[in-house]
Amino acid sequence: MSFVIRDVNVYRNGGFEMRNVAVENGIVTAISSDDINLTGAKIVMGGGMYLFPGFADVHVHLREPGFVYKETIETGTKAAAAGGFTHVCSMPNLNPVPDSVDNLKVQRDAIEKDAVIAVYPYGSITVGQKGEELSDLEGMAEHVCAFSDDGRGVQNGDMMKQAMMKAKSLNKIIAAHCEVNELLFGGYIHDGEYARLHGHRGISSESEWKQIERDIALAKETGVKYHVCHISTKESVALIRKAKKDGVSITCETAPHYLIYNDMDLQEHARFKMNPPIRSEEDRLALVEGLIDGTIDMIATDHAPHSEEEKTRGLEKSLMGVVGLETSFCAMYTHFVKTGVITLEHLIKLMHDNAKSRFGIGGVIEVGEKADFTLFDLNEKYTVNPEQFVTKGRFTPFEGCEFYGRCVMTVYDGNVVYEG
């Protein structure tokens, strides 16, 4: 298929240029300010829309193998494409857990069969994610983007140090879900004002930042590439900011819901329940400051679909996790770019460039490269309706929100994988 996208703002080399873009047989063949005429090519009228490299998300739960009633490789990657993503990293809390080459192959085979975009599996840090024995890190290394026990913190410091030393020798990233189990106290939302007012058990901020503090010391000692998943507290921001200044090889991510909501925005509904929880306004403001000053490297969705039955048991008993692939860019653009908090260029760094730099995933919009991009109309306003989602998941804190920015087309590996 050949097509020409006319009059679009193309993101290249950290900035935007108004250009025409031609794709022939899946390859970008021209990027020009002059008219491009291709015989028989489909013409896409850009009209000032924006062409970004396909977004990269380093934290996505695709649920297959093991939990296909929640999501599949097919539905998850199609949802990603609908949100402008062409590269995602799949978390390891699956069945079987990818803790060996054989177990990892089950997931890799499903990806090969059904993924419409690039999917990079994580290998688990420990066998069964139980924190007791190291997984076959060496055997899996060439097939995974990084190692993580996401969904659980590695409780034993010696075990984490062993993992870091091994990952360092393999030149792989340790991506940590940081959570001290003994500081959870049975909580399920943030230990803050909303919990006190409504009689809920709270999750302390210390349960997150205390393990980050431990891991930073270990990362400094071992020299491993260390990445912190879904940070949510002001203390986490401060610790990571200092670690970067101290020369630790550390990056981190947060998700749109932690930047937009505080715990007083919660409702008695599980679409506001995730782990870590949405925290206080003081925490939210610290995260925004970390976004602005570069402490926070990436926006990740932590896309975590569950079934309706699992998410309609009330705030206390429902499972933790919300979906986010189809709303991530638009939520960030509406709340932080349109309001002048950050620039559009900065947002693309958060949603593509920094993941490409750290994890080695993502593409570029350049002549001679396979087409790998997403086209957005930033002027279109819409209301979030989960019933229109491509993902199997329907639970999002952004239900009913009005956002700007609609994905018009996503192209990966030269193929159109989404058209809005």
C-alpha positions, 0 to 999 in steps of 0.5 A, spaced: 500 500 500 502 506 498 499 513 501 501 520 502 500 524 508 499 532 506 501 538 510 502 534 517 507 537 523 512 531 523 516 530 529 523 529 527 530 530 531 526 533 537 522 538 533 516 539 528 516 541 521 510 542 516 511 536 511 508 531 506 510 524 507 510 519 502 510 511 504 511 506 498 510 498 500 511 500 507 517 504 507 518 512 508 520 514 501 519 522 502 519 527 507 518 534 503 515 541 504 514 540 496 508 536 493 509 529 493 505 525 487 505 518 487 501 514 482 495 510 485 497 512 492 492 514 497 492 521 499 491 523 507 489 530 508 493 532 514 490 539 514 495 541 520 495 534 524 501 531 527 505 525 525 509 522 531 513 516 532 509 510 534 508 511 542 512 506 546 510 504 553 514 500 558 509 498 562 503 494 559 499 488 562 497 484 556 494 478 560 496 472 555 498 467 557 494 465 563 488 470 563 485 471 556 478 473 559 481 479 561 485 481 555 489 477 549 495 479 545 490 481 539 486 485 543 491 489 547 495 490 541 489 493 537 488 497 543 495 500 543 494 501 536 488 505 537 492 509 542 498 511 538 502 506 541 507 501 536 511 499 541 509 496 548 513 492 554 509 486 556 509 485 564 511 478 567 505 476 572 502 471 567 501 464 567 506 461 566 510 466 569 516 467 564 522 465 569 525 460 564 526 460 556 521 455 556 515 459 559 517 465 556 516 461 549 509 461 551 508 468 551 513 469 545 509 464 540 502 468 542 506 475 540 508 472 534 501 469 532 497 475 534 500 482 536 499 487 531 505 492 534 511 490 537 511 487 543 517 486 548 516 481 554 519 482 561 522 476 564 521 475 571 526 477 576 525 471 581 522 464 579 514 464 579 515 471 582 515 469 589 522 472 591 525 466 593 530 464 587 533 467 581 529 466 574 534 464 568 536 471 567 542 469 563 537 464 558 532 469 557 536 475 556 536 475 549 529 475 548 526 480 553 527 487 554 528 487 562 527 483 568 521 485 573 517 482 578 511 487 577 505 486 581 510 484 587 516 488 590 522 483 591 522 483 599 529 480 600 535 485 599 540 480 598 536 477 592 535 483 589 542 485 589 544 478 586 539 480 581 542 486 579 549 483 579 546 478 574 543 483 570 549 488 570 553 482 567 548 481 562 547 489 560 540 488 562 535 493 566 532 491 572 525 494 573 522 494 580 515 494 582 517 497 589 513 495 595 514 493 602 509 488 604 510 489 611 508 496 610 501 495 607 497 493 613 491 491 609 490 497 605 487 498 598 487 505 597 492 511 599 493 512 607 490 519 606 484 524 607 479 520 603 481 513 607 480 516 613 473 520 611 470 514 608 473 508 613 477 505 608 484 502 610 490 505 607 496 504 603 502 508 606 507 512 602 513 509 605 511 502 603 513 505 596 519 509 597 522 505 602 524 500 597 526 505 592 531 507 597 533 500 598 534 499 591 537 505 589 543 504 594 544 497 591 544 500 584 549 504 586 553 499 589 552 494 583 552 499 577 546 496 574 541 499 570 535 501 574 528 503 572 522 504 577 515 502 575 509 507 576 512 512 582 506 515 586 509 519 592 513 525 593 518 522 597 520 517 591 521 523 586 526 526 591 529 520 592 530 519 584 532 526 583 538 525 588 540 519 585 540 522 578 545 527 581 549 522 584 550 518 578 546 512 579 544 509 572 536 510 574 530 512 570 523 512 572 515 512 570 509 514 572 502 514 569 497 519 567 492 518 573 497 519 578 499 526 575 491 528 574 488 526 580 489 526 588 485 521 593 480 526 594 478 525 587 476 518 588 469 515 588 466 509 591 468 505 584 473 500 583 475 504 576 479 509 581 483 503 584 490 501 582 496 499 585 500 504 587 494 508 589 492 515 587 495 519 592 495 526 596 495 533 592 502 534 595 504 527 592 501 529 585 504 536 585 511 533 586 510 528 581 508 534 576 514 538 578 518 531 577 515 531 570 517 538 569 524 538 571 526 531 568 526 527 574 520 523 571 523 520 564 517 516 562 509 516 561 507 509 562 500 506 562 500 500 567 494 498 562 491 493 567 485 490 564 480 486 569 473 483 568 467 486 570 466 481 575 473 482 578 472 490 578 464 491 581 466 488 588 466 495 591 472 499 592 475 494 598 474 488 594 475 489 587 482 487 584 487 493 583 488 495 576 485 500 570 486 501 563 490 506 559 492 505 552 487 508 549 487 515 553 494 516 555 496 521 550 490 525 550 489 525 557 497 528 558 496 533 552 489 535 555 492 536 562 499 538 561 500 541 554 494 545 552 495 548 559 502 550 558 505 546 563 510 542 558 511 542 551 508 538 546 516 536 544 517 534 552 511 530 551 513 526 546 520 525 549 516 522 555 512 517 551 517 515 546 524 518 546 526 516 553 523 509 552 527 509 546 534 511 549 533 507 555 530 500 553 531 501 546 524 500 543 521 505 538 522 507 531 523 514 527 520 517 522 526 518 516 526 516 509 528 509 508 525 506 514 519 502 515 513 506 517 512 507 524 508 513 526 501 515 529 497 521 526 493 525 531 488 531 530 489 535 536 483 539 535 478 534 536 475 534 542 471 527 545 468 524 551 471 518 554 466 512 553 469 505 555 464 502 551 468 504 545 474 501 547 478 496 543 481 493 549 477 488 553 477 492 559 472 497 561 475 500 567 478 507 567 478 513 572 477 518 565 470 515 564 466 521 562 472 526 561 473 531 555 479 530 552 483 533 546 486 529 541 484 523 537 488 518 534 486 518 526 491 513 524 497 508 526 502 505 522 507 499 524 512 496 520 509 499 514 502 496 515 496 500 517 494 497 524 489 502 526 484 507 522 480 512 526 
